[in-house]
């Protein structure tokens, strides 16, 4: 039986070489220590199973994910690398971490207790990272838990601390005073703990200056082309190109509306292109009436509501555009942050929302 060939209605092209180049650029900006690759959320929606090996081949030996399941999925792809789980070990999962050689980030006294007990059962100290909360108030030891640990460091018996880390709250805003407060709080916390290498900077933290240097940076979004220095030129290379095919082009009269609830009405005779992409593909409904695409490098406004499988664009000023042509949604000159601005969100959500229906091509 001959294989069925399909023609895609929407394509997501992912440039692995650009991701590697961004990792190297981040490393050059953080000469004090190693640079990890954060590949959580399936590599920010772009495919951890392809991205992690590309970074590993380039020399990356530190990787982070959010969940144990994400770590298990790529463990064999990054042999010997530090593979850390940022959300920490759920009760009862400790033996699975040990069996797979995966490292938890310990963010509470209970995490420490359970991991140390697992180390005693194993008859050897088990590697882990320790997370100190310095202002995020999500995960990590708070001030009271930290004081308890500092007063009784024997709680760490059975734990081999590979790194002590914290997470910056507002690194993308270099003038926010919380950055300096966190840096000082982290230094004080580490001074009262057994000596271990430190991990401080996230993507934007890499660019906060030498005061935020440490033995390990943990960039995520910047690897995937999201600007870690908002308001300034993006030091990262774009890594994706997102395109959708036009299914139909129709002419409508002035006064006619387009899409659900008729939120857009043509002010002139218009040509409307219906593209093969919608919120089921992660092309967010919040962009309705605000976003735009590009055709031949020129902007094409999004009109009407984004629906589940279709989005409509006003192509009146593009008489050469016809059914079967492609509209560019993200690409050179049209970064993910632009779609994010239209949707009232950030580039992280745009990338991690990209659905499974795109034909994914790695270059």
N, C-alpha and C positions, 0 to 999 in steps of 0.2 A: 504494500500500500504506500503510495507516495505521500510524503509529509505535507501537511497543509501549511501553506505560506500565508501569512497575514500581513496586511498593510496597516501600519500604526496610524491612529488618529492624534496621538500626542507622544512626544519623545523627550526623554531626559538624558542629556549627555553629561557624563561626569569625567573630568580631566584628572586622572590619578597623578600625572606628573606635576600638575599645578598644586595638588595637595601636598605632595612631597616637597615642592619648592617652598610652600608656605611654612612647612615644618622646619625646614633648614633656615629660613629667614627668621623665624621665631627663636631658633637656637642661637643664631648670630646676635640677636637682640638680648639674649639672656646667657652671657658667657660664664656666669658664676657656677653653672651646674647643668645637669641633663635637662632635656626637654621631652616631656611625655607626649603621647598621642591620646586624646580623649575621644573614644569611639562609641560612647554610649548612644542610646536611642538609634541603634543600627547605623552608627556613623553619621549622626545628625540627619538620618533619613536617606543617606546616599549609599549605604551598603558597606557595613563593617567587614563583611567577609572578603571584600575586594580591597578596601582601604587599609585595614590592618596589615595584610601581607606586603602591600606596597611600602608602607612606612617601615616595616620590619626589614625589608630588603635594603632600604636606605640607611639603616642603622639605628632605628628607634628601638629601645629596649625597655620602655616603660609605657604601659597602656592602662587606661581607666575606663570602666563602664559603670552603669548605675546598679545593675542587678546581677545576681549570680548566674541566671540563665544566659545573660548576654556574654558573660565571661566564658561559660562552658562552650558556647557556640564558636568562639574563636581561639580557645586555648591551644589547639593543635596547630593553628596558623601562625602562632608567635612563640615557638618553642624556646624555653629558657628565659623569656622576658618576664619582668614584673608585671603582673596582671591584677590590678586592684579593683575592688568593688566599692564604690563610693557610699552606697546606702548601708553598707555594713551587713553583718551576718544575722539573718533571722534565726530565732531559737530553733535548734535541731538541725541546722544546716552545716554546723562546724566540720563534721567529718567529711562532707562533700567538698568543702574548700580544701581540706588537707589532701584528699585523694587526688584532686585535680591540680594541685599546686597553684591555687588561686589565693590571693591575699586580701583579707578584709580590711576595711577602714573602720576602726573601732571608735564609736562616737558616743559611748555612754559607759558608766561603771558596770552596767550589766553586760554589755558587749565584752568588756575587759575580763570580767569574771568568767564568762562562758569560754572565751578563747584561751585564757590561762589554764582553765580546767582541761581543755582539749590538749593543750601542750603537756600538761602533767600526764594525761593518759597516753600521749604519744611518747613520753619519756625524753622529750627534747623541747626547747623553746621554739615556738612557731612564729614565723615572720608575720608582721602586721604593720599597718600605719595607724597612727593615733590622731584623731581629729579634735582640735581645740576650737570651740566656738568663741569668736572674738567680736560678734555683733550681728551675725545673720539670724540667730535664734531659730534655727531649723534643726540641724543635727550637730553633733559635737559636744564635748564636755563643757557644761556651763561653769560659771565661777565657783559654785558650791562643789560640784563634782571634781573640778580641777583641784580645789583646796584639799579635798579628801584624798585624792591620789597623791598630791605633793606631800601630805602628811604621812602617807603610808605607801611608799613606792613598791613595797613588797607585793602589792596587788598585781604588779606586772610580772611577777615570777611565772615563768612559763610562756612569756611573750618576748619576742625579739623585735625591738622597734626598728624598722627600716627607715621610716620617716615620721616626723611629726608635722602635721599640716593644719592650715586654717583656710577659710574661703572668704575672699574679699567681697564686700557688699556692693561697692560702687566704684569699682576700678575704672570703668569707662568715663567717669567724671573726675579728672585728675585734681580738680580744685576742691573736691568734697573733703572736709576735714576728717570724715570717718576713716579714710584711707590711712592717715597718719596714726589715728587712735588704734586702729587694728594692728598696724605694724608694731607699735609699742607694746600693746597688750600681748601680742604673740611672742615677742622677745622675752617679756617677763614670764610668761607661762613656760616657755622652753627652759628658762634659767632655773626653774624649780623642778625640773623633770630630769630623769636620766638622759645623758647626752645622746643625741641622735641627729642625723641630718634633717634639714627642714625643707618643707615645700610650701611656698607662699603664693606665687603669681599665677593667676589665670591668664586668659588671652590678653585682656586689657592691662592686667597687672604687669605683664612683661614690659610694657611701655611707660610704666610709672617712674622709672629711673633706678639707679643702682641701690637705693635704700630698700627696694623690694626684691633684691636678688636673693636667691637661696640655692640649695643643692638640687632642687627639682622644680621646674615650672610645669603647669598642667593646662596648656592651652586646648581649647575645644573649638568654639565657633570660628576663630581666626583661621584654623586649618582649612575651613570650608569656604573661605573668602569673605566672611562677614567682617566688616570694618571694626577692629578693636579700638580705634581712635576716632569716635564720632566727632564730626565737625572739622576733621582734618582729612587730608588725602589718605585713602586706604593703602596701607603698606602691603596688603595681601593681594595675591592674584585671584581673579574670579575662577571658580572651578566648575560651574555648571552652565549648561545651556538648556533652557526649557522652551519647547515649541509645541504649538497646537495647530492642527490642520483645519482649514475652513471647509465646512460641509456645504453651506449654501450662502449665496449672496442674493438678497432681494431688495427691490426698490419699494419704498413706501412714500406716502404723501405727507406734506406738512400737516401736523395735527394728529397723526397716528402714533400710538404708543407701542412700546416694545417690552415683552417679557411679563413675568408675574406682577400683578397689581398695578401695571402700567405706570411705574414710577418715573419713566423717561418718555417724553413726548417730542417728536421731531419738530424742530422749529423751521425746517426747510425740507424740500424733497431730498430724501436721503437713501444711501445704500447701506444695508445692515448685513454684516458678516456674522454668521453663527459658527463658532469654533468648538471643536470637540474636546472640551475641558470643562469641569465644573467642580463644585465643592466636594463631590465624592472622590475627586483626584487631589484634594487638598488645595484647590484654587479657591481661597476663602470667600464665602458669601459676603463678608464684611467689606469687600472691595466694591460691592455693587454701586455703580454710578460714580466711582472715584478713581478706579485703577485705569491702567492703559497697557497696551501691548505695543509692538513695533512692527512695521513692515518696510522693508528696504531701508531700515535705519530711521524711519520717521515715526512719530508717535501716532497711535491709533486709540482713541478713547473708548473705554468700556462703558456701555450704555445699558440701562435696565438692570435687572437683578441677575447675579450669578445663580444659576440653577444647578441641580445635582450633576448633570452630565454636559451642560451646554453653557456657553457664555457668548454674549452678543457685543459686537463692536461697530462703531460708526466709521465706515470706510468711504464715506462720500468723497473725501479729498484724495482717494487712491483709486482712480478709475482703472488701473491695470491689475488690481487685485481681483481674483476670481476663485470659485470653488476649487479646492485641491491645493491652493497655496498655503504657505505656513505663516503663522503669526508667531513672533518671538515674544515670550512672556518674561524670561530672565535670560540675560546674556550680556555681552559687551555693551556698555552704555545703559544697561537696564538692570541694575543690581537687585538682589533679593530685598534689600532695604527699601527700595522704591515700592515694591508690592506691599511690604510691611507697613509703610507709611499710609498707603491707601486703605489698608485693613485695620489701622489703629493698633498694630502689634509690633513685634520685632522680627528681625531676619531669622532668628532661631526657630520661631514658630512656622515661618514660611517653609524652611527647609524640612523640618521634622514632620510637617503635615503632608508632604508630597506622597501621593498614594501609590498603590501597587499596579495601577493600570497603565502607567507610562511604559513605553518601550525604553528600557535602560541600556545605554551604550557607554562603555568605558573606553577611554582613549588614553 
